[in-house]
Amino acid sequence: MPLTIPLTSAVMPVAHAETSHPHVEVPTLLVLLVTLFLVVVVAVAVPLRRSGTDADAPPAEETVTSWAGSLSVAQRATRALSVLLLVTALVAGRIGVDDELENLAPALTVGAGWPLLLLGCLVVGVLWRWVDPWDAVARVLAPGDRSRPPGHVWPAVALALPWLWFLGVHPRPFDPRAVGVALAAYTVVTVAGCVALGRARWLASAEPVGLLLSWAGLVPRRLIAWDPPHGAGALLGGVVGGLLVGAVRRTELWSGVAVRPDALLWSTAALVLGFILGAGSGHLAARVGPVEQRAAVVQALVPVAVAVALAVALARNRFFTSVQLLPGLLGDPLGAGWDLLGSPTERLQEAPLGAAGLVALQLAVVVAGHLVAAATAPRSVIGDERLPTILLLTVSATVSIAVLSLH
């Protein structure tokens, strides 16, 4: 009989996409064993990449990153729209109605925007180059930028921690006022860094959201041609660790801590620990063996981090609720009662897939991410040189599936 973990969560007030799951039995051990078997088989069987194949695709800096080169007229137009949406979300978050279901900011950014950008970058690799609002503002404020990417992303590793804290630890990450403050702070820090240190230098080394979205655009065709900058393994591993800690906090396993008066402190400590463990594992794994072997390990972490981010974003129907709310909210971003596109909550379905369907989708996303990593990253190495990548994927799959099965 397979090991089963009950899928439950602590009872909490129904707010923006925050609903509790009924009991769902997840055959965790069976899912895990099948996933590990497939990951190992795919990673071992994938053919060695030969020179002159898709490794000769244009460099990532010229295709998916937002800071490189000049922009076309069409790209300027889409970025202008992106800046308009960012400003609208900022204004809505700060002065709009203080209701998570009636305010545009939470649904547009945390609920739907973040996972939709990840999905969009996977489908259209150059998407972030077309929509990056912070690079658009920085190009206006700091024209003629001559800075260059420094070849590392260590500042982004540090700046990823407060971003993950907001997503996973903040008591109310969908509170409009909190979203407005977070957006304003991230925008000020990013634009100020671009102006002070150089646009290309800051965005290529210190802006974690843009880096992850740019790297998501490499999956899978350009991934094996990517030369990861120093610290990329730590950033990707830290993102995975931090997101999974945030997922654990929404399970019954954490309910005993959640009622403590110092629960926020414990949650913050858990996030820091998970981030350090993930970042340390990613960094150490990326320092083993020759250059190609180290690059393969970091490349494998990209689809894993994207898959974990998408799976966590699906939790408690946050994503599906936000997507349903968006059309109505765009017609009344401040919650002033305009209802130009109808009421946001008029036809809201709280659980369109049901509890079991949602968990199945989360697990499927994580399994797919690991299989993509296994099929893509080891192509530049052969034989025993693939072992670090396989080991990293087996560990991340085990932890991810175990955590998501707790929901």
WOJO-V830159 format. One record per residue. BURIAL is + if it has 16 or more other C-alpha atoms within 10 Angstrom, else -. Layout:
BURIAL
BURIAL
This chain:
-
-
-
-
+
+
+
+
+
+
-
-
-
-
-
+
+
+
+
+
+
-
-
+
+
+
-
+
+
-
+
+
-
-
+
+
-
+
+
+
-
+
+
+
-
+
-
-
+
-
-
-
-
-
+
-
-
-
-
+
-
-
+
+
+
+
+
+
-
-
-
-
-
-
+
-
-
+
+
+
-
+
+
-
+
+
+
+
+
+
+
+
+
+
-
+
+
+
+
+
+
+
+
+
+
+
+
+
+
+
+
+
+
+
+
+
+
+
+
+
+
+
-
+
+
+
+
+
+
+
+
+
+
+
+
+
+
+
+
-
-
+
-
-
+
-
-
-
+
-
-
+
+
+
+
+
+
-
+
+
+
-
+
+
+
+
+
+
+
+
-
+
+
+
+
+
+
+
+
+
-
+
+
+
-
+
+
-
-
+
+
+
+
+
+
-
-
+
+
+
+
+
+
+
+
+
+
+
-
+
+
+
+
+
+
+
+
+
+
+
-
+
+
+
+
+
+
+
+
+
+
+
+
+
+
+
+
+
+
+
+
+
+
+
+
+
+
+
+
+
+
+
-
+
+
-
-
+
-
-
-
-
+
+
-
-
+
+
-
+
+
+
+
+
+
+
+
+
+
+
+
+
+
-
+
+
+
-
-
-
-
+
+
+
+
+
+
+
+
+
+
+
+
+
+
+
+
+
+
+
+
+
+
+
+
+
+
+
+
+
+
+
+
+
+
+
+
+
+
+
+
+
+
+
+
-
-
-
-
-
-
+
+
+
+
-
-
-
-
+
+
-
-
-
+
-
-
+
+
-
-
+
+
+
+
+
+
+
+
+
+
+
+
+
+
+
+
+
+
+
+
+
-
-
+
+
+
+
+
+
-
+
+
+
-
+
+
+
+
+
+
+
+
+
+
+
+
